[in-house]
Amino acid sequence: MKNFSFCNPTKIEFGIDKEKQIGKYMKDFNVKKTLILYGSERIKQNGLFDTTTNSLNENDIKYEAIGGIKSNPILSKVKEAINVAKELNVDSILAIGGGSVLDSAKAVAAGACYDGDVWDFFTNTKPKTALKIFDIITLAATGSEMNSGSVITNDITNQKYSFSSPVTFPTLSVVNPDLHKTVSKEYLAYSAADVIAHCIEGYFTATYHPTITRMYIESNIKSIIKNTEILLKNPDDYNARAEFAWAATMSLNGLSQLGVDKFYFPNHMIEHAMSAITDCPHGAGLSVIMPAWMMWYKDQNLDAFKRFAKEIFNKESAKDGITSLKEWFDKINTPTSLKQLNIDNNTLEKIIQNAFENSKRAKMNDVYNQNSIKEIFDFAK
């Protein structure tokens, strides 16, 4: 294994009814006033908002709330929340929702402690400080509840960029799989694709990948496949929900990258262009791009693709393994073609240009130029 340093400071409170203690958890970290961020009004309809605010009230924590954070969260909403956080002088941000809400919370937490434009963090600087971040996660997919990354779309320029910093790890995350039961079958499938994408980026692109980390990733993927199929048949299966949720968290909390050397995130780089231009669900874009990228890239690391085929699908060839993954995506009804996302040639040209700008920013444009990105998308038609 390569040398590494590892620290993940996020405390996880996992299990049924843990959200009822959110006020106590936050009080333990001396929180006095928080800004709640959430997405849809569903959390008010299903009682989660009241449960949360009751717990805050019981622990003498003042709060203000801002809703309406959308999937593929946008910069203008982040800036709106930063202004409120500064005006009210809150000491923390509490996200209630999925990865989009939590990604926004991280940007707001950093931006509230910064005199400049929060977009600076996505382009040319790192935040040095941030408000405390807490969350009650309602959708298992992004792993944002145990990492420091934030992905936001600039709704003026259509740039979908990310940043990470040690100061934007959540202080504490509540993961109650029972809260995830309201996720639609459609978004469960998208979430499965997202988790698998997090797993395979380093698995296939790293110049060195220790066996123990490969085995860990393979177990995560197999768990996602098994439990997705269970949940599509029985959404109320708590144990399947729990295993799915924890696999999602572990896929991007740093453990799947330990001892690995020189890896990249090309699938995410390309998909960020897709969702920036079309606003397609992130996981849906990934399920289209992943098999296409794998077909294009497989000969660059054939041994890893053969191992993936054998370990995940009991297939012998790299191509059969990729085909099996695509067939599984078809089985769970997440898209695998540009046509299914209604992406026509004109839109595709915009996506290719946007993805190329992403590759230049990531210093990957020596491999991912406009021609190679087009070749990848040719496999997705």
C-alpha positions in Angstrom: 0.0 0.0 0.0 1.1 3.6 -0.6 1.6 5.9 2.4 -1.4 7.7 3.6 -2.9 9.9 6.3 -6.5 9.4 7.3 -8.8 11.4 9.5 -12.6 11.6 9.3 -13.9 13.8 12.1 -17.6 13.3 11.4 -19.6 11.6 14.1 -22.4 9.3 12.8 -25.6 8.7 14.8 -27.1 5.7 12.9 -30.5 4.1 13.5 -34.2 4.4 14.1 -35.4 7.6 15.9 -32.0 9.1 16.1 -33.3 12.3 14.5 -35.4 12.9 17.6 -32.2 13.6 19.5 -30.8 16.2 17.0 -31.2 19.1 19.5 -29.3 17.2 22.2 -26.5 16.3 19.8 -26.2 19.9 18.7 -26.3 21.2 22.2 -23.4 18.9 23.1 -21.4 21.0 20.6 -22.6 24.3 22.2 -24.9 25.2 19.3 -27.1 28.2 20.2 -28.6 29.3 16.9 -28.8 27.4 13.7 -30.0 27.8 10.1 -32.1 24.9 8.8 -31.8 24.1 5.1 -34.1 21.7 3.4 -35.4 20.8 0.0 -39.1 20.0 -0.6 -42.0 20.6 1.7 -42.3 16.9 2.1 -40.4 17.0 5.4 -43.2 19.2 6.8 -45.9 16.9 5.5 -44.3 13.8 6.9 -43.6 15.3 10.3 -39.8 15.3 10.1 -39.6 19.1 10.3 -41.7 19.2 13.4 -39.7 16.4 15.0 -36.5 18.4 14.3 -37.7 21.7 15.5 -39.3 20.2 18.6 -35.9 18.8 19.5 -34.2 22.1 18.9 -36.8 23.9 21.1 -36.4 21.4 23.9 -32.6 22.1 23.9 -33.0 25.9 23.7 -31.6 26.2 20.2 -33.0 29.0 18.1 -33.5 28.5 14.4 -34.5 29.9 11.1 -35.4 27.8 8.1 -34.9 28.1 4.3 -36.5 25.5 2.0 -36.6 25.0 -1.8 -33.1 23.6 -2.3 -33.3 21.6 -5.5 -31.5 18.5 -6.9 -28.4 19.7 -8.6 -28.3 22.7 -6.1 -27.6 26.1 -7.4 -25.3 29.0 -6.4 -28.0 31.6 -6.2 -29.8 29.7 -3.5 -26.5 29.2 -1.6 -25.9 32.9 -1.7 -29.4 33.6 -0.4 -28.8 31.3 2.6 -25.4 32.9 3.3 -27.0 36.3 3.5 -29.5 35.0 6.1 -26.8 33.1 8.0 -24.8 36.3 8.3 -27.7 38.5 9.1 -28.9 36.2 11.9 -25.3 35.5 13.1 -26.0 31.7 13.4 -23.3 29.4 14.7 -24.2 26.4 12.6 -26.1 24.9 9.6 -28.5 22.0 9.9 -29.3 20.2 6.6 -32.4 18.1 6.4 -32.6 16.2 3.1 -30.3 14.4 0.7 -26.9 15.2 -0.7 -28.0 18.3 -2.5 -29.1 20.0 0.7 -26.0 18.9 2.5 -23.7 20.1 -0.3 -25.5 23.4 -0.1 -25.0 23.5 3.7 -21.3 23.0 3.4 -21.0 25.9 1.0 -23.2 28.1 3.2 -21.2 27.2 6.3 -18.0 28.3 4.6 -19.5 31.3 2.8 -21.0 32.6 6.1 -17.4 33.0 7.4 -16.0 34.6 4.3 -16.1 38.2 3.1 -15.7 37.4 -0.6 -17.8 35.5 -3.1 -18.5 31.9 -2.1 -17.9 30.8 -5.7 -14.2 31.5 -5.0 -14.1 28.2 -3.1 -15.1 26.4 -6.2 -12.6 28.1 -8.4 -9.4 29.3 -6.8 -9.2 29.2 -3.0 -9.9 27.0 0.0 -12.1 28.0 3.0 -10.1 28.5 6.2 -13.1 28.3 8.5 -16.7 27.4 8.5 -19.8 27.2 10.8 -20.5 23.8 12.4 -22.5 21.5 10.0 -25.1 19.0 11.1 -27.5 17.0 9.0 -30.4 14.5 9.0 -29.9 12.6 5.8 -33.1 11.5 4.0 -31.6 9.9 0.9 -28.6 7.5 0.8 -26.5 8.2 -2.3 -23.8 10.9 -2.3 -21.9 10.0 0.9 -21.9 13.7 1.7 -22.8 13.0 5.3 -19.3 11.8 6.0 -17.1 13.8 3.6 -16.1 17.4 3.1 -17.1 17.8 -0.5 -19.6 20.2 -1.9 -20.9 20.3 -5.5 -22.8 23.3 -6.7 -24.0 24.5 -10.1 -23.4 28.2 -11.0 -26.9 28.9 -12.5 -25.5 31.9 -14.5 -22.5 30.2 -16.2 -23.7 26.5 -16.1 -20.5 25.5 -14.4 -20.9 22.6 -12.0 -17.9 22.6 -9.7 -16.9 21.1 -6.4 -14.6 22.0 -3.5 -13.6 20.2 -0.3 -11.8 21.3 2.8 -11.1 19.9 6.3 -13.4 22.6 7.7 -16.5 21.4 5.9 -16.7 17.9 7.3 -20.1 17.6 9.0 -19.7 17.7 12.8 -22.4 15.1 13.2 -24.7 13.3 10.8 -27.9 11.5 11.6 -28.5 8.4 9.4 -31.9 6.8 10.1 -32.6 4.4 7.2 -36.2 4.4 8.2 -36.5 8.0 6.9 -35.4 6.8 3.5 -38.5 4.7 2.9 -40.2 7.7 1.2 -37.6 7.7 -1.6 -39.2 6.7 -4.9 -38.1 3.6 -6.8 -36.9 5.9 -9.5 -34.5 7.7 -7.1 -33.5 4.5 -5.4 -32.2 3.4 -8.8 -30.4 6.7 -9.4 -28.9 6.5 -5.9 -27.6 3.0 -6.6 -25.8 4.2 -9.7 -24.3 7.1 -7.8 -22.9 4.8 -5.1 -21.4 2.5 -7.7 -19.8 5.4 -9.5 -18.1 6.5 -6.3 -16.7 3.0 -6.0 -15.4 2.5 -9.5 -13.6 5.8 -10.2 -10.5 4.8 -8.3 -11.0 1.1 -8.8 -10.4 1.5 -12.6 -8.3 4.7 -12.9 -5.7 4.3 -10.1 -2.1 3.5 -11.1 -1.8 1.4 -8.0 -4.7 -0.2 -6.1 -4.1 -2.4 -3.0 -6.0 -5.7 -2.9 -7.6 -5.0 0.4 -9.1 -1.8 -0.9 -10.3 -3.6 -4.1 -12.1 -6.2 -1.9 -13.7 -3.5 0.2 -15.0 -1.7 -2.9 -16.3 -5.0 -4.4 -18.2 -5.8 -1.2 -19.7 -2.3 -1.3 -20.9 -2.8 -4.9 -22.3 -6.2 -4.2 -24.2 -4.9 -1.2 -25.7 -2.1 -3.3 -26.8 -4.5 -6.0 -28.3 -7.0 -3.5 -30.1 -4.5 -1.4 -31.4 -2.4 -4.3 -33.2 -5.5 -5.7 -34.6 -6.2 -2.2 -35.9 -2.6 -1.8 -37.5 -2.5 -5.2 -39.6 -5.4 -4.2 -40.1 -4.4 -0.5 -39.4 -0.7 0.3 -40.1 -1.4 4.0 -37.3 -3.8 4.5 -35.3 -2.0 7.2 -32.2 -4.2 7.1 -31.8 -3.7 3.4 -32.3 0.1 3.8 -29.7 0.1 6.6 -27.1 -1.8 4.5 -27.8 0.4 1.5 -27.4 3.5 3.5 -24.2 2.5 5.2 -22.7 1.3 1.8 -23.5 4.7 0.4 -21.8 6.5 3.3 -18.7 4.2 3.1 -18.3 4.6 -0.6 -17.1 8.2 -0.3 -15.9 8.7 3.3 -12.2 8.1 2.4 -12.0 4.4 3.1 -12.3 3.4 -0.5 -9.3 5.4 -1.4 -6.7 4.4 1.2 -3.4 3.2 -0.1 -4.4 4.1 -3.7 -2.1 6.0 -6.0 -3.1 8.6 -8.7 -6.8 8.1 -9.4 -9.3 10.4 -11.1 -13.1 10.9 -11.3 -13.8 11.0 -15.1 -17.3 9.7 -14.8 -18.3 12.5 -12.4 -16.4 15.1 -14.4 -18.4 14.2 -17.5 -21.7 13.8 -15.7 -21.4 17.2 -14.0 -21.5 18.6 -17.5 -24.6 16.6 -18.3 -26.6 17.7 -15.3 -25.3 21.3 -15.5 -26.7 21.6 -19.1 -29.8 19.4 -18.8 -30.5 19.3 -15.1 -30.9 15.6 -15.3 -30.7 13.7 -12.0 -27.1 13.1 -11.1 -27.4 9.3 -10.7 -29.4 9.0 -14.0 -26.6 10.8 -15.8 -24.0 8.5 -14.2 -25.9 5.3 -15.2 -25.7 6.5 -18.8 -22.1 7.6 -18.8 -20.6 4.7 -16.7 -21.0 1.8 -19.1 -20.1 4.0 -22.0 -16.9 5.2 -20.3 -16.0 1.7 -19.2 -16.2 0.4 -22.8 -14.0 3.3 -24.0 -11.5 3.0 -21.2 -11.3 -0.8 -20.5 -8.1 -1.5 -22.4 -6.2 1.0 -20.3 -6.6 -1.2 -17.2 -7.8 -4.6 -18.5 -6.8 -6.6 -15.4 -9.0 -4.4 -13.2 -12.0 -4.7 -15.6 -11.6 -8.5 -15.8 -11.5 -8.7 -12.0 -14.6 -6.5 -11.7 -16.4 -8.8 -14.2 -15.4 -11.9 -12.2 -16.0 -10.6 -8.7 -19.2 -8.7 -9.3 -21.0 -10.6 -12.1 -19.1 -13.9 -12.3 -18.1 -13.2 -15.9 -14.8 -13.9 -17.5 -14.2 -11.0 -19.9 -14.0 -7.2 -19.3 -16.7 -6.6 -22.0 -19.1 -9.1 -20.4 -18.7 -7.4 -17.0 -19.5 -4.0 -18.5 -22.5 -5.4 -20.4 -23.7 -7.0 -17.2 -23.6 -3.7 -15.3 -25.5 -2.0 -18.1 -28.1 -4.8 -18.1 -28.4 -4.4 -14.3 -29.0 -0.7 -14.7 -31.7 -1.5 -17.3 -33.2 -4.0 -14.9 -33.6 -1.4 -12.1 -34.9 1.1 -14.6 -32.2 3.8 -14.4 -31.3 5.1 -17.9 -28.4 3.8 -20.0 -28.7 5.9 -23.1 -28.7 9.6 -24.1 -32.0 9.0 -25.8 -33.6 8.1 -22.5 -32.5 11.4 -21.1 -33.9 13.2 -24.2 -30.4 14.5 -25.1 -30.3 15.5 -28.8 -27.2 16.3 -30.9 -27.4 20.0 -30.2 -27.5 19.5 -26.5 -24.8 16.9 -26.6 -22.4 19.4 -28.3 -23.0 21.8 -25.4 -22.3 19.0 -22.9 -19.1 18.0 -24.6 -17.8 21.5 -24.5 -18.8 21.9 -20.9 -17.1 18.5 -20.0 -14.0 19.6 -21.8 -13.8 22.8 -19.7 -14.2 20.5 -16.6 -11.3 18.3 -17.8 -9.1 21.4 -18.3 -9.9 22.5 -14.8 -9.1 19.0 -13.5 -5.9 18.9 -15.6 -7.2 15.8 -17.4 -7.5 17.4 -20.8 -4.5 15.5 -22.1 -6.7 12.4 -22.1 -10.2 13.9 -22.0 -10.2 16.3 -25.0 -13.3 17.1 -27.0 -12.7 14.1 -29.4 -12.3 11.5 -26.7 -15.3 12.8 -24.8 -17.3 12.5 -28.0 -16.1 9.0 -28.4 -17.3 8.1 -24.9 -20.7 9.5 -25.6 -20.8 7.5 -28.9 -21.0 4.4 -26.6 -24.1 5.9 -24.9 -26.3 6.4 -28.0 
